[in-house]
Amino acid sequence: MIEPLLCGIVLGLVPITLLGLF
């Protein structure tokens, strides 16, 4: 039940990191 949460957090952080880089 922890893995889905981590996946959701990663998917949520990826766009933020991309916006931060670009």
Protein Blocks (a to p, Z undefined) as FASTA:
>chain_A
ZZmmmmmmmmmmmmmmmmmmZZ
